[in-house]
Amino acid sequence: MRQRWRNHRFTLLLLVFAVAFAACTTVSYKVTIGNYKDANTLVVENTRTIFKQANQVERNIYINRQIRNHLSIDMDDIHKAELFSQDQLAARMKALDTIDAYGTLLLKIVNSDAPQSIAETSGTVSKDVANLLGMMAKLKGDKDTAFKSAANPLANLVSQVVGLAMNYKIREALNKAAEAGYEPMKNLIALLSEDAYGAYKRKRAQLLQDQQYLLDAYDSELKKGQSLREDVLKKYAEQIKVELNNWEGSAEANPDLMFDAMTRAQVALLAYVRSNKTQKDTDDFSYAMAEYLARVKQVGASIKNLSQF
């Protein structure tokens, strides 16, 4: 239950802003929604960064353990240790692309952009959906069932909204997104976010493994007694300091922090939709969206920093 609650907020934010835009199209509101869209895009980019490194982390953990135990390194075992097959990884990347492109389309719709611009964006989203469906068709494993069950309904929904937008049926497109989109988007984001959090935890496991190896190496050198080398001890000590700093900094790269920021943005968004749209209401909403964007930028910087280790 905790996992489902933590991961459903991306979709609610993506869909509810469409309803809000129908009530107000002031310049300040458009800027605010721009901040919201930028923050959502960063969430997608940060999740993509985590996914890209997930298999590398598992390979490193496996190889380091084999070296430590003086065991052979087997390529089949390496692939078994990886979190995602290439097809699974490609499908998740395309799902993220689709979510981001879909958000851009909705932003154009609610901003009442030129019909031609909406149609062009719709065409891009339509291609993403087709590619996603093709990638999901390649997934045959039992553990892919949940992903396909979540992604297929979303892809079908997006196709319907795209069709309405390309025919300039803007109000119907918004209604379809708001009324029918909640459940499929929530389910897909829940799975993608759970995968991201799992990969993040494994990255921290790698950091702990690296710490332990350095501590063991330091102790081994220390036990040499009079034959120990001071320069080697200092080298290990400095490396331990670096690893401890990396571990401490990795706490700020927790993808949960992005989704917690989305929760606060959701509350602010719903409050604004239900408000009288006074200047104070608008100012409060603008501040909340700016804070959301700033928080996601901060977490994103930590995620990129963690990916270097």
Secondary structure, DSSP 8 states (H G I E B T S, - for coil): -HHHHHHSHHHHHHHHHHHHHHH---HHHHHHHHHHHHHHHHHHHHHHHHHHHHHHHHHHHHHHHHHHTT----HHHHHHH-S--HHHHHHHHHHHHHHHHHHHHHHHHHTT--HHHHHHHHHHHHHHHHHHHHHHHT--SGGGHHHHHHHHHHHHHHHHHHHHHHTT-HHHHHHHHHHHSHHHHHHHHHHHHHHHHHHHHHHHHHHHHHHHHHHHHHHHHHTTGGG--HHHHHHHHHHHHHHHHHHHHHGGG-THHHHHHHHHHHHHHHHHHHS---HHHHHHHHHHHHHHHHHHHHHHHHHHHHTT-
